[in-house]
């Protein structure tokens, strides 16, 4: 049961009566009339327990997009239900409108539309539906809260998608639609064609030239069907925010762009999310299913406030991947975590695989290093410069083990990682 503001207003006006006719009987009569009116209103109000709730609508949406979920209210009772309905979702779902007016005649149904504009990734589940059925006098209402389960999965936004056409154009220059004058280790023979000025003389096929009147050269293309293994570090360092974005979300965006590019290049792409155990895994997905599978696997991931187990991650990789592949570790260049965890294990990993580490740099550090406004800014600049030097030292140490390092700000990490992959492919190192 719920009481309305109209009842409070009548009670306030009724308080004047005992002042004019001061008597206990007057006060008792006034309260008796109000209680009788409330009882009558509740008796005539529609029965909220006779309502049946059903849902339909979107089950997934990209972060920053809009999802629409319909709530169907069916009245199986014998009395019309008039009132207010509130469909409650978590605050991060940004559901609206907050409340809607409801009018459902007996034996009929009404549809209530709720719009969600989520502000966080993951599963957003409806909490409850509260319905308040008012009586004809508007003094009291029947109220009931009931579950109407529905889940909307909020997928990663993938803002770096806009870079994909440009990266694919570079890829086409390497893989046959335009001749690539590259002869690196591990490249595959493509075709023969006539020699033109500017061709590398090392590409001349002397046997084919001897059979023809013209000089013939071989063209090469990067190897296809290589394996790329993307590893997302979901430990404590991934929880740090760069601007308004968690590092883990930036890493996901870079992984999606690289996965889309590598699959178009004919390479096999797998994904592993790991901290102290496997949080998500995508293996053996086809080219058409890869991106949807990666997005579904990444959507519920959240950073875990624990130190990542580098030894467990390497052991998992070595057991899952027998043949040589490119291992892309998306993590943070944190000196303590890298030096104590990953560095001692790198010789074992690089002996079998080509390793690349991709990290998101904080542009705020660059701004602090350039600041000289006052004494506090000078101290901030000194601290920022020390952090930059530590990062450069760690990068040089990783490269000393033969590891490729990509270190870029949030807006540049995805295209920078894609460019590094294309450079490896062009050099025939995959």
N, C-alpha and C positions, 0 to 999 in steps of 0.2 A: 504494500500500500504506500501511496505517496500523497502528500497534501500540497495543494497549489497555493499560489500567492493570493488568489481570490478569497480563500478561506481566511487567511490572515487579515486581509483588508476588512472583511465582514466582522471579524472578531474585534478589530480596532474600533470600528464604528459602533459595535455593540457595547463597547466599554463606556460609551457616553450614557447609556440607558440607566445603569445603577446610580450615576451621578444625579440624574433628574429624579428618579424614583429609588432612593436608597433603601434596599431591602435584600435579605438573603433569598427570598422567593423570586425576586426579579432576576438576580444573578443565576439562580438555578434554572429558571425558565429559559434564559438566554442561552446557557450552555446546552440545555436539552434540545432547543431548536437547532443549534449548530450541529450537535451530534447526530440528530435525526436526519438532517440534510446530508451529512457526510455518509451515513449509512445508506440512505436512498441513492445517492450518487454512485457509491460503490456497487450497489445491487444492480443498477441500470447500466453500468459500464460494460463494455465488451470483455469477453473472457480471453485473457492473454494466454492461458494454458491451452486453449484450443487452436493456437496458431502453430503451423508447421513451417520450418525454415529449410530452404534448399539454396545451394550456391551453384554458380557457373561463371565462367569467364577465363581470364588469362591466368596461366600457371607459371609464366616466366616473363622477365623483362630485363633489359639491360640497365645498368646503373645510370641514372640520369634520364631514363625513359619514363613512360607513363603506362600503367597497367589499369585495366578496368575489371572489376569483379561485381557480379550481379547477385543480390540477395533476393530470393523469391519468397514472399510471405503469403502463405495460404491459410485462409480462415475456415476451419472445419466446424466452428461453433454455429449457434443459432442467432447470434446477435452481432450487429455491426461493430467493428473495432475502429475507434477514432483516437488518435493520440500522436505520440512522438517516438521515433526509433533512432537509436544510436548504435552504429556499427563500430566497435572498438578494435583498433589495431595498435601495434607497438609504435612509439613516437617516430622511430626511424623509417616507418613505412609512409609517413606523411599522408595519411588517409583523409579524404574529404568527400562530401561535406561532413561537418561534425555531427549534426542531427538533421533529420528529415521528418516532415509531417506524414502521418500514415492514416489512410482511410480505406479499410478493407471490408466490404459488405460480406455477409454470411455466404459461404460457399464459393467465394471468389478468391483471386490471388492478385498481388501487386508486386512489381519489380522495383527494387531500390538499387540504384547504381552508386558504387563507391570507386573513386579514383585514387590510385596510389602513385606517388612520385618518390620512390625510395631514395634514401641518402646513404645507405650502406649496402654492401654485398651480403649475400647469404639468404637463408630462408626466412621469410617474413610470414608469420602465422597469425590468423585472426584470433583475437582474445575472447570476445564475447559479444553478444547482441542483446542490448537492453531495450525493452519495449514498455512504454507507459500508455495505458488505455484510460482516457479520461471519461468521466460520467457526463451526462447532459447538463448538469448544473456547473460543471467546471470547478468543483470544490475539492475533489479527491480523485485519485486514479489508481488503477491496479497496475502493478509493476512486476516485471519478470525479467531476469537475465538468463540467457540460455546460450550454450555453445553452438556455433555453426562452423565447424572446422573447414579451413581452406588455407592452402600454403602457396605463396608466390615466391619463386626462386629468383633472386636478383643476381644477374650475371655480370661479370666484369664488363666495363664500359668499352674497352678496346679502342681508345682514341687514336692510337698510332695506325689504325687502318688506312688513314689518308696517305700514309707513306708507301703503301703496298704497290700502287701502280708504278711509281718511280723505281722501286727496287726490282719489280718484275721486268721493267725495261732494261735495267742493267743485266739482269739474269739472261734475257734473250740475247744479249750481245755475247754471252759466254756459251750458250747452249744450242746454237745451230741456226736460228733465224737470221743472225748476222755472223759472219765468219770470225772466229776468235783466233788471232795470230799468237797462240799461247802454246808453249810446249814445256809443260812442267811435269814434275814427277807424278806418276799415277794418272795422267790424262789419257782419255780414250781416243783412238783413231776414228775420224768421222768420214772423210771422203777425200777424193783427189780433184784438183782443179789446176788450171793453167797458171803459171807464174806471172805475177804483176810486180811492178816496181814497188819496193818497200817491204816485200815478203822476206822473211828470215831465210837465209840460204840453208840453214840447218834443216829446214822443212822440205827441201827438195828430195823427191823420190827418184833416185838415179835409175833404178830398174824400169820404172814406168816411163821415165824420160827417154831411155834408150829404145823403148818400143814405139815412141811417138816422135813426131817432128818438133813438138814444142816442149819446153821445160815444164815439168809437172811438180806441184808441191802437195804435201799432205796437210790437211786441216785437222785440227784437234778440238775436242770438246771436253769440258770437265766431266769427271766420272759421275755416273748416276747410281742410284740405289745404295748410297752411303747411309749410315745410320747416325742420327743426331739424338742425343739423350739430354733432355732438359731437366735440370735438378733445381727445384725451388727450395730455398732454405726458409723454413717457417719458424725458426727459433726466435729468441728474444731480440736479436738485432733487426729482424724484419718488422718489428713493431714500431720502430722509430718513424716519426713523421717528417717528411721533407716538404715544407710548406704545409699544405692542408691534406697531403696525400700520404698514406702509409707506404713505406718502402716495399712492402709485399705487393701492393697494388701496382706500383711501377714495374716491379719484376714480372708480374703477370702480363702486363701490357707488352713488355719486350718479348716475353716468351711466346705470346700469341702471334706477334708479327714475324718472329723468326720461324715459328712453326708453319705459318701460312706460306712463307717464302720457300722454305726448304721442301715442303710437300709439293709445291709447284715445280721445283727443280728435280723432282723424281726421287728425293731422298726419303728415307723412313724416319719418322719423328716419334719419340716416346717422351713421356713426362713422368717425373717422380717428385712428389712433395714430401719433405723429410725434415724432422728435427731430432727426436729420439726414437721415433717410429715412423712408419709410412703413413702419411696423412691422405695421400691421393696417388693414383697411378693410372696412366693411360699407355697401353702398349698394344701394338698390332693393329691400330686403327688405319683404315683406308684413307686415301687422299680426301675423299668427299666427307668422310665422317670425322676427320682429325679435329678440325676447329670446334665443331659442336661438342665432341667428347672432351676436349681440353677445357672449354668454357664450363661445361657441367661439372667437371672435376674441381675446377678452381673456385666456383661460386661459393661453396660453404666454408672455404679455408679461412682461418683466422690465425694471426700470429700467436704462438705459444710462448709464455714468459718463462722459458727454460733455456738452458744452454744446449745448443745443437750437438749431437753426437757425431763428430766427423768420422770416427772409426766405424760406427754402425752404417753411416751413409756409404762409405767406400766399400765396405763388405757387401752391402746390398747391391751396389753397382757391379762389383766384380762377379757376383753370383748371377746377376741377371744378364750381363753383357759379356759374351765370350770373345767375340770378334772385335777388331779395332773399330772405334767410333769416335765421334766428336762429343765430348762431355762438356756441356755448358752449365756451370754452376752460378746461379743467380743468388748472390749473397751480399753482405756488407763487408767492406775492407776494414774490419775491426782488428786492430793489431793483436789484442789478447786472444780473441777467438780464432784468428787465422794461425798465429804462431804456435799456440798451444794445441790446437786441434788439427788443422789441415796440413800445415807444412811438413810435419814428420811423416805423413802418409803420401805425400805427393810423388816420391820416387816410385812407389808401388803402382800408383795410378797412371803416371805418365809413361811408365815402361810399356803399358799396353794400349793406352788411349791418348788422343790429342785432347788437352784440357784447356778450356777457356773460362775465365772468371769474369762475370759482369756485375758491376756494382753501381749503385745510384749515388752520385755526389750531391752534397747539399749546397745549392747556390748561395745560401746565406753565409757560408764560410768565406766564399770569394768576396762578398760584399763587406764582411767584417775585416778581412785582410786589407782592403783598400781604404778603410775609414781612418781619418786622422783628425776628427773634429775637436775632441777634447781629451782630457787625460783618460777617462773611461774608455773612449774609442780606441786610444793607443794601446791600452791593455788588451782590449778585445782583438785588435789587429795582431798583437803579438801571439795571443792564444790561437787565433785562426791560422797564422803562418806556421806555428808549430804543428798544428793538426795537418796542414797541407804537406809539410815536410815528412811527417810520419806516414802519410798516405803514399807519397812518392817512394819512400824507402821500402814500404811493403810491396808496392807494385814492382819495383826493381828486383826484390827478393823472389817474388813469384815468377817473374820472367827468367830469372836465373835457373829455375827448374824447368824451363821450356813451356811455361804456361802463358797463353795469350790473355791479356787483361784489357777489358773495356770499362772505363770509368768515365761516366758522363752524367750531367744533370737530368732531372726527371723528364724534361721535354725532349731530350736528345738521346736517352739511353736506348730506346727501341730502334731508331734508325742507325745509331752507331753500332749496335750489336748485329743488325742485318748487314751493314757494310763490312764488318769484320768477317762474317760468314762468307760473303761474296769474295772477299780478298783471299781467304783460304781456298775457296773453290777455284778461283782463277789461277792460283799458284799450284794447284794440284796436290794440296796437302791433306785433303780429306780421304 
